[in-house]
Amino acid sequence: MSFGNTYSTLAKKAARLSGRPATFALALLVIIVWAVTGPIFKFSDTWQLVINTGTTIVTFLMVFLIQNTQNRDTEAMQLKLDELIRATQGAHNALLDLEELDEKTLEAFRVRYEALANSARGAIAKGGLDTDTPES
């Protein structure tokens, strides 16, 4: 098993675990215990450093975990949208994998679809319909 596969498996498990109510309750319990021990340690610099270091490490690792989860979710959603475009009769297959295009090409598509939207709004204002069949 490669590092990428191992990381992906661990990231999925960690994301599921970190999103559970019990995990939040555990984190809250850690904060409460830390706060209660403040007077015992006379609110020392070391007492403060413990929570600062701990939360910094957790935050640092969570950034990568969240990014991994977001990347996977986005990729899965894009693939599902691509399949809907591919399977819809009359849909423009040029819109498949659109997220991989450069900014200039994306802007051209955006302008084209903005014009279609404005045209449909104009048709509605004149009592027409806002449905249409894509041109071939």
Steps between C-alpha positions, in 0.01 A plus 500: 500500500644839403533799730224679305254216557596470866461876548165499323370216716622663821363839393154354434493327838630808683246725324213273600628478857567874537149588383324297768328657802705281734821647359370851562403401854851361557658824375269700725592276794871564434438876507300473823769289668763747383300794638433327832870425544587868453489586871694183586784608271457866594414587140869461416661551162543123471129447572415742218763350269344154533165609354658732242733230372230234500247709312763621252602143417139385463415802283806445280408136438131577450582739215641209298216272601235752400675574170522129420131452576406808297708384202337156502148641536556754223646240264210261565245776441671607176497140375130467583425825316707382204296179490173697505620714209620193310172313555267791415391507139568839344748604771829651390777247556749788478393581856646172626807548719450877489689553826823402321483785247703820521347827623461651152300202372288489816423870458387439141260230619375726782430784256312264268282363779443845647367610159269196491370586849437864402320387187278266703420778749407725210270230361331464840446877519321481164280213619710226345653188647838458659546144377693415187674215328874541462605570146680216322 
